[in-house]
Amino acid sequence: MTGSGVEAAERAVTAPRLPRVRGFAQWPPQGSPKKQGKALRSAVPRAAHRVLDLDAGRPDAVTAVVDSNAGRIPELTPIRVGRMAATPFAFLRGSAGLMAYDLARTPMTRIGAQICGDAHAANFGLYGDARGSLVIDLNDFDETVHGPWEWDLKRLAASLVLAGREAGADEDTCREAARDAVGAYRRTMRLLAGLSVLDAWNAIADEELVSHTDAHDLLGTLERVSEKARANTSGRFAARSTEETEAGGRRFVDAPPVLRRVPDAEAAAVAAALEPYAATLSEDRLPLLARHAVHDVAFRVVGTGSVGTRSYVVLLLDHRGEPLVLQVKEARPSALVPHLAAAGFQAPAVEHEGRRVVLGQKSMQVVSDILLGWTTVGGRPFQVRQFRNRKGSVDPAALAADQIDDYGRMTGALLARAHAHSADPRLIAGYCGKNEELDEAVAAFAVAYADRTEADHAELVAGVRAGRIAAETGV
C-alpha cells in the first residue's frame, strides 16, 4: 500500500462515522470534570463553607412562619405552628424557605444538581418497591428544584446537630455526626466518580449501605423500622380508618382533626381528577388501576412542613374488597424558588407543580413509587402517590448517642447517590477532594446554624406566647 493509501486508511479508522447525536456526550471526551471541580477550590475554598453570615434583612422567625403559611388552609395553620414550636429540630423541618434565604448568602461552587430542597435527617426512610421489597432513600420532595448541591448537604448536617441535641447527645457527638455525614457524601461521590456511568447510576444497593457507611450500630434500629414498615400498608390503614357500607363497600370514618370526610361535591372533584392522573402514568400501570373501583375520599392532615396544604386519601377496592389507598396531595411552589436568583441560579419555568415534584423525585431516587403521578383539582396542582406504601423512618432525634454518627454517614451516602443522578460525580468529587477540609467546614457551619435555629425557635415560642401567631399543640 502506498504512503497516501496508508494515510487514507488511517483517516477512515479515526474519522467519526456518525455525527454527534443531540442529548448525548461528545467523543472523544472534552476536558476533565475532575480537574474542573478541583479548579473551583481557588474561587471557593472548601474552608469557606464554614461561613454563616446572616443578612441584615433576614426576616424574624414569626414573620417567616406567617409568610410560609400564605395560601394554606387558615384553620389548619395553628397545627403547623404548634408542631414547629415543639422543638428546634421541628422548627427546622418546617422552615426550608428561611434556611434557603440564609444559604443563598453562603459560599457556593455554582455546580447545579436536582436537589431535594428539604434534605433534613428525618426525610430519609424506607418504602416498598414494585415487588414488595423495602428500599431506603430520600422520601420527601415537596421542595425539589435544580439548585446548589451544597444546600442539601448543609441542611442535612445542621439537622443532624439539632436531632443529636434533642436526643441528649453531647456537642462533640453532634458535631461528629455532621462531619461524618459530609465525609460519607464526599467519599461516596468519589466512589461514584470512579465507576462507569451505568454502574454508578445504581451503585450502593441497600443491602450494601450499612457496610459502605460503617453504620453497623444502626442494624438493630433498621431491622425494627423495617419490621414496622412491612406492616404499614393500605390494608392496615383502611382497616383502622374505614367502615363497611350497606352496599358492601367501605368508607372513611371521621377522626378529626387529622382525618375527616368531605362534602360530596369535593369528593367527586378529587375522584374525577384521577382520570387525568392516570394519563401521567406509564401505560403498563393502567391495568392495575383499572381493576380497582373508587369508593371514598377523605381529607387528611399531613406532616409538619405540609400542614395546611390540601391533602386527600382516596380509597380504592379490588374485586376481593382488598384496599389500595392513594394520597392526592397539593403541590405548592418550592420554597427555594424565591432564593435561587440570589444564589446565581435561574428559577425554573414550571408548567405544573405536581409534575415538578414527581419528576424531581424520579430524578433523585433509584426506585420510585410505581403509581407516582400528578393531577389538578379545582385549579390547584396535586401530586398522587400510594399511601402507606410500606413506609418507615428512623427518628433521628430518638437515636442513641452512638448511633447518630452512623445515621449521618448513611444519609450522607444516600444524598450523594441522589445528587449523582443529575450532576456529574466527577465534578463534585474533584471539588470535595480526598482530605477532610470540607467535612470540618460544613460541620462548623452546621453547629452555627443549629444555634441560629434554636434562637429562631425561641422567637417563635415567644411569639406564640405573646399572641403574635396562633398555635395548636398535641395534634
Backbone torsions as a table, in degrees:
resi	resn	phi	psi	omega
1	MET	NA	133.5	-179.7
2	THR	-68.6	165.8	178.2
3	GLY	-57.6	-43.5	179.9
4	SER	-65.9	-32.9	178.7
5	GLY	-67.7	-38.7	177.5
6	VAL	-62.9	-44.5	179.4
7	GLU	-61.1	-41.8	179.3
8	ALA	-63.4	-40.9	179.7
9	ALA	-64.1	-41.2	178.8
10	GLU	-63.3	-40.1	178.7
11	ARG	-64.4	-37.5	179.9
12	ALA	-64.3	-34.4	-180.0
13	VAL	-74.7	-41.6	-172.8
14	THR	-86.5	-26.6	-177.5
15	ALA	-70.7	138.6	179.3
16	PRO	-67.1	135.0	178.6
17	ARG	-78.6	-27.7	-174.2
18	LEU	-120.8	147.6	174.2
19	PRO	-70.0	161.0	176.4
20	ARG	-64.1	132.8	-177.6
21	VAL	-92.7	128.0	-178.2
22	ARG	-59.8	135.8	-178.9
23	GLY	91.4	-4.6	179.2
24	PHE	-116.5	165.1	-178.0
25	ALA	-73.8	162.3	177.1
26	GLN	-87.8	146.4	175.0
27	TRP	-129.1	133.5	-0.4
28	PRO	-71.4	158.1	-177.8
29	PRO	-56.0	143.5	-178.8
30	GLN	-104.8	121.1	176.8
31	GLY	74.4	177.8	-179.4
32	SER	-123.4	108.3	177.7
33	PRO	-56.5	-36.4	179.6
34	LYS	-62.0	-43.9	178.6
35	LYS	-67.4	-36.4	177.0
36	GLN	-62.4	-42.8	177.8
37	GLY	-64.5	-42.3	179.1
38	LYS	-62.8	-37.2	-179.4
39	ALA	-65.7	-25.8	-179.4
40	LEU	-66.5	-18.1	-179.2
41	ARG	-63.7	-28.0	-179.9
42	SER	-71.0	-34.8	179.0
43	ALA	-81.5	-36.7	-179.5
44	VAL	-131.2	85.8	180.0
45	PRO	-56.7	143.0	-178.4
46	ARG	-61.9	-32.2	178.8
47	ALA	-65.6	-20.3	-178.3
48	ALA	-68.2	-16.0	-177.0
49	HIS	-73.4	-3.3	174.5
50	ARG	-78.9	-11.2	-172.7
51	VAL	-72.1	130.7	168.0
52	LEU	-129.6	99.9	-176.9
53	ASP	-113.8	95.6	-173.8
54	LEU	-69.7	136.2	-177.9
55	ASP	-74.9	142.7	-179.6
56	ALA	-64.7	-26.1	-179.8
57	GLY	-90.3	8.3	-179.3
58	ARG	-59.2	130.0	178.9
59	PRO	-67.5	148.4	175.3
60	ASP	-72.5	168.1	-171.5
61	ALA	-61.0	-43.8	-177.7
62	VAL	-65.1	-44.2	178.7
63	THR	-61.2	-42.2	179.9
64	ALA	-61.7	-42.0	-179.6
65	VAL	-69.8	-42.9	177.4
66	VAL	-58.2	-45.8	179.9
67	ASP	-62.4	-39.1	-178.2
68	SER	-73.4	-14.3	177.3
69	ASN	-83.6	-9.2	-178.3
70	ALA	-59.6	132.4	179.1
71	GLY	86.7	-7.3	176.9
72	ARG	-85.5	166.0	178.5
73	ILE	-69.4	116.3	-170.6
74	PRO	-55.2	-40.0	-176.9
75	GLU	-70.6	-12.2	179.4
76	LEU	-99.6	-16.0	-177.2
77	THR	-62.6	-31.4	175.1
78	PRO	-61.6	-30.3	176.3
79	ILE	-65.4	-44.0	179.1
80	ARG	-60.4	-46.7	-179.8
81	VAL	-62.2	-41.5	179.0
82	GLY	-61.0	-40.1	178.3
83	ARG	-68.4	-40.4	179.0
84	MET	-67.7	-29.7	-178.4
85	ALA	-79.7	-6.6	-175.7
86	ALA	-64.9	-47.1	-177.8
87	THR	-151.7	161.4	174.7
88	PRO	-59.0	-38.0	177.9
89	PHE	-63.0	-41.1	177.2
90	ALA	-64.5	-36.9	177.0
91	PHE	-61.5	-45.8	179.3
92	LEU	-58.6	-41.0	-178.0
93	ARG	-60.6	-31.3	-177.7
94	GLY	-97.4	4.4	-172.8
95	SER	-125.0	47.5	178.9
96	ALA	-61.4	-36.4	-178.9
97	GLY	-66.8	-41.2	179.6
98	LEU	-65.5	-40.9	179.3
99	MET	-68.5	-35.0	176.7
100	ALA	-62.8	-37.2	175.5
101	TYR	-57.6	-44.5	-178.8
102	ASP	-71.2	-41.7	-177.5
103	LEU	-66.5	-29.5	179.4
104	ALA	-66.0	-11.7	-179.3
105	ARG	-111.4	19.5	177.1
106	THR	-111.1	163.9	179.0
107	PRO	-61.5	141.1	179.9
108	MET	-144.1	148.2	177.4
109	THR	-81.5	-16.2	-174.6
110	ARG	69.2	18.3	169.7
111	ILE	-79.2	123.9	-177.3
112	GLY	-96.2	151.1	175.4
113	ALA	-151.1	163.6	168.0
114	GLN	-74.4	113.6	-176.5
115	ILE	-108.3	154.5	177.1
116	CYS	-65.2	-41.8	-178.4
117	GLY	86.0	-16.1	-179.9
118	ASP	-145.8	49.3	-171.8
119	ALA	-82.5	49.2	175.9
120	HIS	-77.7	168.4	-169.0
121	ALA	-65.3	-19.0	179.5
122	ALA	-90.5	-0.8	-179.8
123	ASN	-99.8	28.1	170.6
124	PHE	-119.9	144.3	-179.7
125	GLY	-177.1	-175.2	-178.4
126	LEU	-97.0	150.4	172.0
127	TYR	-158.6	164.2	-175.8
128	GLY	-87.6	141.7	173.6
129	ASP	-91.7	-172.5	-173.9
130	ALA	-63.3	-23.7	-177.5
131	ARG	-103.0	8.3	177.0
132	GLY	89.1	-2.6	176.2
133	SER	-75.4	157.3	-179.3
134	LEU	-93.0	137.0	178.3
135	VAL	-119.0	146.1	174.9
136	ILE	-118.9	130.8	-174.7
137	ASP	-169.8	178.6	165.8
138	LEU	-57.8	144.7	-175.7
139	ASN	-141.4	18.9	175.9
140	ASP	-141.9	124.2	-171.4
141	PHE	-131.9	25.2	-179.1
142	ASP	-57.5	-33.0	-174.8
143	GLU	-102.3	7.3	-173.0
144	THR	-59.2	141.8	-176.6
145	VAL	-165.5	164.0	172.6
146	HIS	-81.8	118.7	-176.0
147	GLY	-161.5	-165.7	-175.9
148	PRO	-72.6	127.1	179.5
149	TRP	-59.1	-30.2	-177.6
150	GLU	-62.0	-30.4	-176.9
151	TRP	-61.6	-45.4	177.6
152	ASP	-62.0	-44.4	-175.9
153	LEU	-65.3	-41.6	-179.4
154	LYS	-70.7	-35.6	177.6
155	ARG	-66.7	-40.8	176.7
156	LEU	-61.3	-47.1	-177.4
157	ALA	-62.2	-44.8	179.8
158	ALA	-64.1	-38.3	-179.2
159	SER	-66.3	-33.9	178.6
160	LEU	-66.7	-38.1	176.1
161	VAL	-62.4	-46.0	-179.1
162	LEU	-66.0	-42.1	178.8
163	ALA	-63.7	-41.0	178.3
164	GLY	-63.4	-41.6	177.5
165	ARG	-62.4	-42.2	179.6
166	GLU	-64.6	-32.0	179.7
167	ALA	-78.3	-7.9	178.9
168	GLY	92.3	11.8	178.1
169	ALA	-73.8	152.9	179.1
170	ASP	-76.7	169.2	-173.3
171	GLU	-63.5	-37.0	178.8
172	ASP	-62.7	-40.8	179.5
173	THR	-66.2	-41.6	179.6
174	CYS	-64.1	-43.8	179.0
175	ARG	-65.9	-38.7	179.1
176	GLU	-63.6	-37.7	178.7
177	ALA	-62.2	-42.9	177.7
178	ALA	-65.0	-45.2	-179.7
179	ARG	-63.1	-40.8	-179.7
180	ASP	-67.0	-34.9	178.0
181	ALA	-63.0	-44.2	179.5
182	VAL	-67.1	-41.2	178.6
183	GLY	-61.3	-42.3	178.5
184	ALA	-65.8	-38.2	176.5
185	TYR	-60.7	-47.6	-177.1
186	ARG	-64.4	-46.8	-178.0
187	ARG	-67.7	-38.3	178.8
188	THR	-66.6	-41.5	178.3
189	MET	-63.0	-38.0	178.7
190	ARG	-66.8	-39.0	176.5
191	LEU	-62.3	-45.9	-179.0
192	LEU	-65.2	-34.7	-179.8
193	ALA	-64.3	-26.1	-177.9
194	GLY	-90.0	-2.7	-178.7
195	LEU	-99.0	164.5	169.7
196	SER	-63.7	157.4	-177.8
197	VAL	-58.9	-43.0	-178.0
198	LEU	-65.9	-42.4	178.3
199	ASP	-66.7	-38.7	-179.3
200	ALA	-66.7	-33.4	-175.3
201	TRP	-59.5	-39.1	-177.2
202	ASN	-113.2	20.1	-175.0
203	ALA	-68.0	161.5	176.5
204	ILE	58.9	67.7	174.4
205	ALA	-58.5	154.9	-173.4
206	ASP	-57.7	-34.9	-179.8
207	GLU	-69.8	-14.8	178.0
208	GLU	-96.7	-8.0	-169.5
209	LEU	-64.0	-42.9	-178.3
210	VAL	-62.7	-45.0	179.1
211	SER	-67.2	-42.3	-179.0
212	HIS	-59.6	-36.4	-176.0
213	THR	-103.2	5.0	-178.7
214	ASP	51.6	49.1	-176.8
215	ALA	-106.7	40.8	-173.4
216	HIS	-64.9	-27.6	178.1
217	ASP	-66.8	-15.3	-179.7
218	LEU	-88.5	-7.7	-171.8
219	LEU	-55.0	-47.1	-179.6
220	GLY	-60.9	-43.3	179.4
221	THR	-63.9	-44.5	179.9
222	LEU	-63.7	-37.3	178.4
223	GLU	-65.4	-40.6	179.0
224	ARG	-67.0	-42.1	178.6
225	VAL	-64.4	-40.0	179.3
226	SER	-63.2	-41.3	179.5
227	GLU	-62.3	-42.8	177.4
228	LYS	-67.7	-38.0	-178.6
229	ALA	-63.3	-38.9	-178.8
230	ARG	-62.2	-27.0	179.7
231	ALA	-92.2	-5.6	-175.8
232	ASN	-89.1	80.1	-171.5
233	THR	-123.0	168.1	174.4
234	SER	-56.9	-40.1	-178.5
235	GLY	-61.3	-43.1	-179.3
236	ARG	-68.4	-41.6	178.1
237	PHE	-62.6	-44.2	-179.0
238	ALA	-64.8	-37.6	179.4
239	ALA	-62.2	-33.9	-178.1
240	ARG	-87.7	-25.5	-167.9
241	SER	-114.4	2.3	-179.0
242	THR	-129.9	166.6	175.7
243	GLU	-136.0	159.0	-179.5
244	GLU	-76.4	143.4	177.8
245	THR	-98.5	168.7	179.9
246	GLU	-63.8	-28.4	-178.6
247	ALA	-81.8	-0.2	178.9
248	GLY	94.0	-1.5	175.8
249	GLY	-89.1	-156.7	177.1
250	ARG	-138.6	158.7	176.3
251	ARG	-145.3	157.6	179.7
252	PHE	-71.3	152.3	177.2
253	VAL	-110.6	133.4	179.3
254	ASP	-57.0	134.4	173.1
255	ALA	-144.0	66.3	-174.6
256	PRO	-65.6	152.6	-1.2
257	PRO	-89.2	0.7	-174.0
258	VAL	-76.5	-42.3	-178.0
259	LEU	-129.3	129.1	178.9
260	ARG	-147.2	146.6	175.8
261	ARG	-70.7	156.2	-177.7
262	VAL	-120.3	159.0	177.5
263	PRO	-57.5	154.6	-176.1
264	ASP	-56.3	-42.0	-177.6
265	ALA	-63.7	-40.2	178.8
266	GLU	-67.2	-42.8	178.4
267	ALA	-62.7	-40.0	-179.6
268	ALA	-65.5	-37.6	179.7
269	ALA	-65.3	-40.5	178.5
270	VAL	-67.3	-44.6	179.7
271	ALA	-61.2	-41.9	-179.6
272	ALA	-64.3	-29.4	-178.9
273	ALA	-71.5	-10.1	177.8
274	LEU	-72.0	-23.1	179.2
275	GLU	-67.8	-51.9	175.0
276	PRO	-65.9	-28.4	174.8
277	TYR	-59.3	-45.0	-178.1
278	ALA	-58.6	-30.9	-179.8
279	ALA	-69.9	-15.1	178.4
280	THR	-88.7	-5.6	-179.1
281	LEU	-92.3	159.7	171.3
282	SER	-63.5	142.2	-174.4
283	GLU	-59.1	-28.0	-178.3
284	ASP	-70.9	-11.6	177.7
285	ARG	-86.0	-18.1	-171.1
286	LEU	-64.7	-39.4	176.4
287	PRO	-59.6	-31.8	177.9
288	LEU	-62.4	-47.6	178.9
289	LEU	-67.5	-37.4	-175.5
290	ALA	-64.5	-17.7	179.2
291	ARG	-93.3	11.3	175.7
292	HIS	-120.6	146.9	175.9
293	ALA	-109.9	142.2	178.6
294	VAL	-79.4	126.1	-176.4
295	HIS	-112.2	-38.7	-176.5
296	ASP	-160.5	161.7	178.8
297	VAL	-134.8	137.7	175.2
298	ALA	-139.3	160.1	176.0
299	PHE	-92.6	135.8	179.1
300	ARG	-136.5	126.6	178.6
301	VAL	-68.3	139.2	-176.3
302	VAL	-109.8	-170.0	-171.0
303	GLY	-65.0	177.7	-169.2
304	THR	-49.7	-55.1	-175.7
305	GLY	-68.6	-24.3	-174.7
306	SER	-102.7	-2.0	-179.1
307	VAL	-57.3	134.1	-179.6
308	GLY	99.6	-13.9	172.6
309	THR	-83.5	160.9	-178.6
310	ARG	-81.8	125.4	-177.0
311	SER	-144.6	128.1	-177.6
312	TYR	-121.8	154.1	167.8
313	VAL	-114.5	135.8	-178.4
314	VAL	-116.7	125.4	-178.6
315	LEU	-93.2	120.4	174.6
316	LEU	-114.5	144.0	176.9
317	LEU	-126.9	141.5	175.7
318	ASP	-89.9	-171.3	-174.6
319	HIS	-65.7	-19.8	178.0
320	ARG	-94.0	-1.9	-176.6
321	GLY	83.8	11.3	178.8
322	GLU	-81.0	135.5	-172.1
323	PRO	-87.8	149.8	164.5
324	LEU	-130.9	124.0	-178.3
325	VAL	-110.2	127.0	174.8
326	LEU	-103.9	145.3	171.8
327	GLN	-103.9	128.1	176.8
328	VAL	-112.9	103.1	-167.6
329	LYS	-117.5	129.7	-179.8
330	GLU	-57.8	137.9	178.1
331	ALA	-112.0	106.7	179.0
332	ARG	-89.4	161.1	175.2
333	PRO	-56.8	144.7	179.2
334	SER	-59.0	135.2	178.1
335	ALA	-66.2	-12.0	-178.9
336	LEU	-85.0	-22.3	-172.2
337	VAL	-55.0	-44.3	-178.5
338	PRO	-62.1	-13.8	-173.9
339	HIS	-109.4	-1.4	-177.6
340	LEU	-67.9	-39.4	-177.7
341	ALA	-61.1	-41.2	179.0
342	ALA	-63.8	-22.2	179.5
343	ALA	-93.4	0.6	179.3
344	GLY	86.1	17.5	178.7
345	PHE	-114.0	145.4	-179.4
346	GLN	-84.9	131.1	176.6
347	ALA	-64.5	133.5	-175.6
348	PRO	-73.8	152.3	170.8
349	ALA	-84.0	114.7	-174.3
350	VAL	-108.6	119.8	-179.9
351	GLU	-83.6	-24.2	179.6
352	HIS	-159.4	123.8	-175.9
353	GLU	-65.5	-33.3	176.6
354	GLY	-64.9	-39.7	177.2
355	ARG	-63.6	-41.1	177.8
356	ARG	-56.7	-47.3	-178.1
357	VAL	-63.2	-47.0	-176.3
358	VAL	-65.0	-47.4	-178.9
359	LEU	-67.7	-35.7	176.0
360	GLY	-64.2	-41.8	178.5
361	GLN	-63.2	-46.1	180.0
362	LYS	-64.8	-30.1	178.5
363	SER	-68.7	-32.3	-172.8
364	MET	-97.2	-30.3	-177.6
365	GLN	-86.7	148.9	173.8
366	VAL	-72.2	-40.9	178.4
367	VAL	-132.7	131.6	179.7
368	SER	-118.3	161.9	175.8
369	ASP	-51.9	128.7	-177.6
370	ILE	-70.5	-13.8	-179.9
371	LEU	-109.6	23.4	-179.6
372	LEU	-76.9	124.6	-179.9
373	GLY	-159.9	-166.1	-177.6
374	TRP	-145.8	162.6	179.4
375	THR	-160.7	-176.2	179.7
376	THR	-131.5	133.1	177.6
377	VAL	-128.1	120.6	179.1
378	GLY	57.6	34.5	179.2
379	GLY	81.5	-1.4	179.9
380	ARG	-103.4	141.7	178.9
381	PRO	-79.2	142.9	179.1
382	PHE	-135.8	152.8	166.9
383	GLN	-103.3	153.6	179.4
384	VAL	-128.4	137.5	-179.6
385	ARG	-156.1	168.6	174.4
386	GLN	-68.2	142.8	177.2
387	PHE	-102.6	134.2	-178.7
388	ARG	58.4	49.0	179.9
389	ASN	-84.1	64.1	-177.1
390	ARG	53.5	41.6	-177.8
391	LYS	-82.1	141.9	176.2
392	GLY	-151.9	152.6	-178.7
393	SER	-147.2	152.7	173.6
394	VAL	-87.9	130.5	174.0
395	ASP	-85.4	104.1	-174.9
396	PRO	-63.9	-25.1	-179.4
397	ALA	-78.5	-5.3	179.5
398	ALA	-110.8	5.2	-179.4
399	LEU	-75.2	152.3	173.4
400	ALA	-70.2	157.2	-176.6
401	ALA	-57.4	-33.9	-177.9
402	ASP	-83.3	3.3	179.4
403	GLN	-108.9	-20.7	-172.2
404	ILE	-64.4	-35.7	178.7
405	ASP	-73.2	-33.8	174.1
406	ASP	-61.1	-43.9	179.8
407	TYR	-65.1	-37.8	176.6
408	GLY	-60.2	-44.6	179.7
409	ARG	-64.4	-40.7	-178.7
410	MET	-64.7	-46.4	-179.0
411	THR	-69.5	-34.1	176.7
412	GLY	-62.4	-41.2	178.5
413	ALA	-66.1	-41.9	179.1
414	LEU	-63.4	-38.3	179.5
415	LEU	-65.7	-40.9	177.7
416	ALA	-62.2	-44.1	179.1
417	ARG	-59.6	-40.9	-179.6
418	ALA	-67.3	-43.7	179.6
419	HIS	-65.7	-34.1	-175.6
420	ALA	-67.9	-12.3	176.1
421	HIS	-72.5	-28.2	-176.5
422	SER	-115.8	-22.6	177.1
423	ALA	-112.2	144.6	179.8
424	ASP	-67.1	115.5	-177.9
425	PRO	-60.6	-24.4	179.0
426	ARG	-66.2	-36.4	-179.2
427	LEU	-68.3	-49.1	179.8
428	ILE	-67.9	-41.2	179.4
429	ALA	-63.3	-37.8	177.5
430	GLY	-60.5	-38.6	178.9
431	TYR	-72.5	-46.5	-174.7
432	CYS	-65.0	-37.6	175.6
433	GLY	76.9	-171.9	-174.9
434	LYS	-97.1	-26.8	-175.4
435	ASN	-89.4	-177.4	-172.3
436	GLU	-97.2	17.8	-177.1
437	GLU	-59.9	-45.2	178.8
438	LEU	-67.4	-39.2	180.0
439	ASP	-57.2	-48.3	-177.8
440	GLU	-66.4	-39.8	-177.5
441	ALA	-65.8	-47.8	-178.4
442	VAL	-69.4	-32.7	175.7
443	ALA	-62.7	-41.0	177.0
444	ALA	-63.7	-42.5	175.8
445	PHE	-59.6	-43.8	-176.5
446	ALA	-60.4	-42.0	178.6
447	VAL	-64.9	-44.6	179.8
448	ALA	-63.6	-39.4	-178.7
449	TYR	-73.9	-32.3	174.6
450	ALA	-62.5	-40.8	176.1
451	ASP	-60.8	-43.1	179.9
452	ARG	-64.5	-39.2	179.4
453	THR	-66.6	-38.1	176.4
454	GLU	-62.2	-38.6	176.7
455	ALA	-66.9	-40.7	176.7
456	ASP	-62.0	-43.3	178.7
457	HIS	-60.7	-43.0	178.7
458	ALA	-62.5	-37.5	176.9
459	GLU	-63.6	-41.4	179.3
460	LEU	-65.1	-44.8	179.2
461	VAL	-60.4	-42.7	178.2
462	ALA	-64.2	-38.2	178.5
463	GLY	-64.7	-37.8	176.9
464	VAL	-64.3	-45.6	-179.0
465	ARG	-64.8	-32.1	-178.9
466	ALA	-85.3	-2.9	178.8
467	GLY	81.7	13.3	178.8
468	ARG	-72.5	-26.3	-176.8
469	ILE	-150.2	138.5	-177.4
470	ALA	-85.4	143.6	179.0
471	ALA	-139.1	141.1	175.0
472	GLU	-120.3	122.5	-175.6
473	THR	-103.9	164.1	175.4
474	GLY	79.1	11.8	-178.9
475	VAL	-113.1	NA	NA
